[in-house]
Structure formats: structure tokens, C-alpha cells
């Protein structure tokens, strides 16, 4: 079974259990903390994926880091994962949990790249564009500035990319001119 499917099943189970116990928001915060910790500590990620390190040692490290900082359900989840020798997929489980949580809460993440920073009015326009395309209620818009695109924007919504940058339009025009000059010489 692929890591994605395993992570997806564990994430779904954790969400369902947290909902059942009425602590979904708390577990969501725990998983955010875990994800940030994992992203900031390369050693933790390497240790969790290392088959040489014993599972009980991995659990000891996880408990040392997260005891008192996360809910008991989250700690129990870490215990179950390590007992099943699946700690290598914990990062994927966290990513999938956050994705499923956003879907459940009807939150869409999107990334906008522009040549300059957005005005509040433009930011709202892009959020509305994402809401219209996805049907979600809320948009978390990550803004990036890249002067290399000259003007316009590049909007990424999941796997979809809308590239309306001047740079890309110039490249398209250049390629069209090349194609036209090639066919006219034939």
C-alpha cells in the first residue's frame, strides 16, 4: 500500500475520532505544531524515517517533545503509529490531516505571485476568484512577490495554475512569432 493511502487512512481516522470526542480544533492545532516542528527539525524527520532507530526510541523522542504541548488523543495517536511501525509516514499523515481538515471546513489554500505587493482590494478580488472557482467558503491566500514576472499574476489553486503574467504572455508572443516566421519561410 502506498504511503499516500496509508497517510490518508490514518488522517481520516484521527479526524473522525477527534470529531467524535469534540476536540477536532485542538487536535488540528496539535497537528499544526507537529508539522511546524517537523519542518524546522531535519533531525526529527530523519530519525522518524530511519529504520535502524527502534520504534520505542522514536516514541520516547515524540513524547519528550510533545508531552504537555498536545492533547492526550494526539499522543495516543503517535503511540499507535509507532507501535504499528509506521512512524516514517507521520509527516505525510500530518499533511493529509491538514488537507482533509481544510476540506471538511471548506477552506481552500491558494498561492498568488505578483510583481509587487497586493492592495487590499486586489487581495479580496483574488480570494473571491478562488471561492468562485472552488466553491469553498474561506480562502487562505499565500502571497509571493517575484519582480521577474514583470506584471500580472500567477495563481495556484491546488494543482491548477492560472498564469496571466506579462512574462508568460511575452514568451507566448515570442513563440508565436517564431512559429509564424518559420511557416512563412516554407
C-alpha positions in Angstrom: 0.0 0.0 0.0 1.3 3.4 -0.9 2.4 5.9 1.7 -0.3 8.3 0.5 -3.1 5.8 1.1 -1.7 4.9 4.5 -1.4 8.5 5.5 -4.9 9.3 4.1 -6.5 6.5 6.2 -4.7 7.4 9.4 -5.6 11.1 8.9 -9.2 10.3 8.3 -9.4 8.1 11.4 -7.8 10.8 13.5 -10.2 13.4 12.2 -13.2 11.2 12.8 -12.1 10.3 16.4 -11.4 13.9 17.2 -14.8 14.9 15.9 -16.4 12.2 17.9 -14.7 13.4 21.1 -15.4 17.0 20.3 -11.8 18.1 20.2 -11.2 18.5 16.5 -9.9 22.1 16.8 -7.5 21.1 19.5 -6.1 18.1 17.5 -5.9 20.4 14.4 -3.6 22.8 16.5 -1.6 19.7 17.6 -1.0 18.6 14.1 0.0 22.1 13.0 2.5 22.1 15.9 3.8 18.7 14.8 4.1 19.9 11.2 6.0 23.0 12.1 8.3 21.1 14.4 9.0 18.5 11.7 9.6 21.2 9.1 12.0 23.1 11.4 13.9 20.0 12.6 15.6 18.0 9.9 17.0 15.6 12.5 13.5 14.7 13.7 12.3 13.8 10.2 15.4 11.8 9.6 15.1 9.9 12.9 11.4 9.1 12.2 12.2 7.7 8.8 15.4 5.8 9.9 14.7 2.0 10.0 17.7 1.5 12.3 16.3 3.5 15.2 14.0 1.3 17.3 10.3 2.2 17.4 10.3 2.6 21.2 13.1 5.1 20.9 11.1 7.1 18.3 8.1 7.1 20.6 10.3 8.3 23.5 11.5 11.2 21.4 8.0 12.1 20.3 6.7 12.0 23.9 9.6 14.1 25.1 8.9 16.8 22.5 5.1 16.8 22.7 4.0 15.8 26.2 2.3 18.7 27.8 2.0 20.5 24.5 -0.6 18.4 22.7 -3.8 16.6 23.6 -3.7 13.1 25.0 -5.5 11.9 21.9 -2.7 13.2 19.7 -0.1 11.5 21.9 -2.1 8.2 21.8 -2.2 8.6 18.1 1.6 8.9 18.0 1.8 5.8 20.1 -0.4 3.7 17.8 1.5 4.8 14.7 4.9 3.8 16.3 3.5 0.5 17.6 2.5 -0.3 14.0 5.9 0.7 12.7 4.5 3.5 10.6 6.3 6.5 12.1 8.0 7.1 8.8 4.7 8.3 7.4 3.9 10.6 10.3 4.8 13.7 8.2 2.6 12.5 5.4 -0.2 11.8 7.9 0.1 15.4 9.2 0.0 16.8 5.7 -3.0 14.7 4.8 -4.8 15.5 8.1 -4.4 19.3 7.4 -5.7 18.8 3.8 -8.7 16.8 5.0 -9.4 19.2 7.8 -9.4 22.1 5.2 -11.8 20.2 3.0 -14.1 19.5 6.0 -14.1 23.1 7.0 -14.4 24.2 3.3 -11.1 26.1 3.4 -9.1 26.5 0.2 -5.4 27.4 0.1 -4.1 29.3 -2.8 -0.8 31.0 -3.8 -0.7 34.3 -5.6 2.6 35.5 -7.2 2.8 39.1 -8.4 5.5 41.6 -9.3 4.5 43.9 -6.4 2.5 43.6 -3.2 -1.3 43.4 -3.5 -3.6 46.1 -2.4 -6.4 45.0 0.0 -9.0 45.4 -2.8 -6.9 43.1 -5.2 -6.4 40.6 -2.4 -10.2 40.4 -1.9 -10.7 40.1 -5.6 -8.3 37.1 -5.8 -10.0 35.5 -2.8 -13.3 35.8 -4.5 -11.9 34.4 -7.7 -10.7 31.3 -5.7 -14.1 31.0 -4.0 -15.9 31.1 -7.3 -13.6 28.5 -8.9 -13.6 26.1 -6.0 -17.0 26.6 -4.2 -15.2 26.8 -0.9 -16.2 29.2 1.9 -12.9 30.5 3.0 -9.6 31.2 1.2 -6.1 31.3 2.8 -4.1 33.3 0.3 -0.3 33.0 0.4 1.3 36.0 -1.3 4.6 35.9 -3.0 6.4 38.7 -4.8 8.5 38.0 -7.9 9.6 41.0 -9.9 10.7 38.6 -12.7 7.1 38.1 -13.8 7.1 41.9 -14.7 3.4 42.3 -14.2 0.1 40.4 -14.0 -0.1 37.4 -11.7 0.3 33.6 -11.3 -2.4 32.0 -9.2 -2.1 28.4 -7.9 -5.1 26.6 -6.5 -4.1 23.1 -5.7 -3.0 21.5 -9.0 -4.4 24.3 -11.1 -2.2 27.2 -12.2 -3.6 30.4 -13.8 -0.6 32.3 -15.3 -1.6 35.7 -16.5 1.9 37.3 -16.1 3.4 39.6 -18.6 6.5 37.5 -18.8 4.5 34.4 -19.8 2.5 36.4 -22.3 5.7 37.8 -23.8 7.1 34.3 -24.1 3.9 33.1 -25.9 4.1 36.0 -28.3 7.7 35.3 -29.0 6.9 31.6 -29.7 4.0 32.6 -32.0 6.3 35.0 -33.9 8.9 32.3 -34.3 6.3 29.8 -35.5 4.9 32.3 -38.0 8.3 33.2 -39.3 9.1 29.5 -39.7 5.9 28.7 -41.6 6.2 31.8 -43.8 9.7 30.7 -45.0 8.3 27.3 -46.1 
